[in-house]
Amino acid sequence: MRAKSVHQTLDEQRQGFTRGGDPAEAMGVGLRPKIKAWLDLMGVKYYTINDNLTIDVDDYSVNLNGLENLYEFPDYVKFGRIGGGFYCCHGGVVSLKGFPETVDGDFYCSHNALTSLIGCPKKVGRNFSCSYNAKQFTSQEVKNLCDVKGEIFTCDER
């Protein structure tokens, strides 16, 4: 068996690196790879991780429905703009920390364990649903935190 030359070894190590790229990312360390791994685990596709590490999803929805072990997002996850809808219902969510700033479509966080809407989007382009949580929110509580262009669905409108 022939030993590799120093040049062969260096060339193999450089394969993951690109000029102007982030060496930490190429080595799989730092927050960006952690964010990518979490998004992949959650099944989120078609996203962009911005320079400030917020996550945008253009023209697609994010569906995190039914994830009973999802209580809150990790500290390193912060969504920015979602071009479609954002759905996180029928789980165990206790906090909206890291949830999107803006959702162009619907925003649904019903059937969870929420006691506060702090962290909800500031703007929702369609409908907002937060019914059947640990706390029953009112439409006014939603309006105090979010500009909703469509309807607001809470348990106070039965």
N, C-alpha and C positions, 0 to 999 in steps of 0.2 A: 504494500500500500504506500502510495506516494504522499508525502506531507504537502499541505497547501502552502503556497508562497504567501508572504506578507501582503502582497498586492491583491491576491485572490481573496483573502480574508477581509481586507479593507473594502474591496468592491462589493462583497456580499453584505457587509454592514451598511454600506451607503445606499443600497437598493431601496430602502424605505424612506430615504430622505430626498426632498426636492429643494431646488434652489429657492430661497425665500420662504420655505415652509417652516413649520414649527417642529424642531427636533424632538421636543417632549411628546408631541402628538405622534410622531413617527415611531417613537419607542413605546407608545402605549401608556404613558404616564401623564398625570395632570388632570384637570377637570374636563376638558373637551372629550377625551376618551371615556371618562366615567359617564358623562352626559349621553354620549352615543350609545354606550352599553345599556343604560337605563331605558332610553327611547326604544332600542331594539327589543329589550325584554317586555316592554309595554305594547309593542306592536305599532309604534308610531312611525309613519313613513313620510317621505317627501318633505323633510324639514331642513331648515338652515340654522346653524348655530352661529349667531352673530359674534362680532368682536367682543362685545360686553357679556357674552355667554348666555344671552337670552335666546329662546328658541322660537322661530317663526315657522308656520306651516302655511304655505301659499296654496290657495285654491283647493284644499283638501280639508276633511274633517278629522278630528282626533276622537277616537272612541275608546274610552276606558271603563265602559259599563261592566258591571258584574264582578269587579275585582275586589273580593271580600277582604283580602289582606292588604289592600291599599288604604292606609289611614291618612297619610299625608305624603307630599312629595319630599324627596331628599333636599337638603339645604342647597345643593348645587343645581337644582332644576328650577328654572323660571321661564315660563312661556311669555312671549311678547304678543304677536299678532297671529290670529288663526283665520285663514281665508275662508274656511267653511264653518262647520259647527264644532262645538266642544261638548262631549257627552261623558259624564262621570256619575252614573246613577247606579243604584242597587249595589252599593258596596259598604264600606265601613269608614268613609272619609269623615274626618273630624276637623280638618282645617283646609282652607282655600289658599293657603300660602303657596306661592309659586304658580298659581293658576293664571291664565292669560290676562293681559291688560285690555286687549280688544279682540272681540269675536265677531266676524262679519256675518255669520249665520246664527244658529240657535245656541244657547248656553243652557245645559240641563245638569243640575246637581241634586236631583230629588232622590228620595229613598236612601239617605245616608245618616250619619250621626252628627250633623252640623249643629252647632249652637250659636254660630256667628257667620255673617256673610263677609267679614273683613277678608280681603284678598280676592273678592269676586271681580270680574271685568269692570272696567270703567265705562265701556261702550259695548253694546250688543246690537247687532244689526237686525236681528229677527226677534225670536221669543226667548224668554228667560223663565226657567222652571226650577223652583227650589222647595217644592212641597214634600211632605212626609219625611222630615228630618227630626232630630232630637228636639229642636225648637221649631215651632210653627211660625214661619216668617209672614209678614204682611207685605202687600204691594208697596206700601209707603216705605218700609225698610229697604226694599230693593231700589226704589226710586231715589232714596237718599244716597245710595252708593253707586248707582249705575244708570246711564242713559240707555234705555231700552227702546228700540224702534218698533218692536212688535208687541205681543201680549206678554203679560206677566202671570205665571201660574203659581199660586200659593194655595194653602189649605183654607185661607180666609175667603176664597171665591168659589164656594161649592154651590 
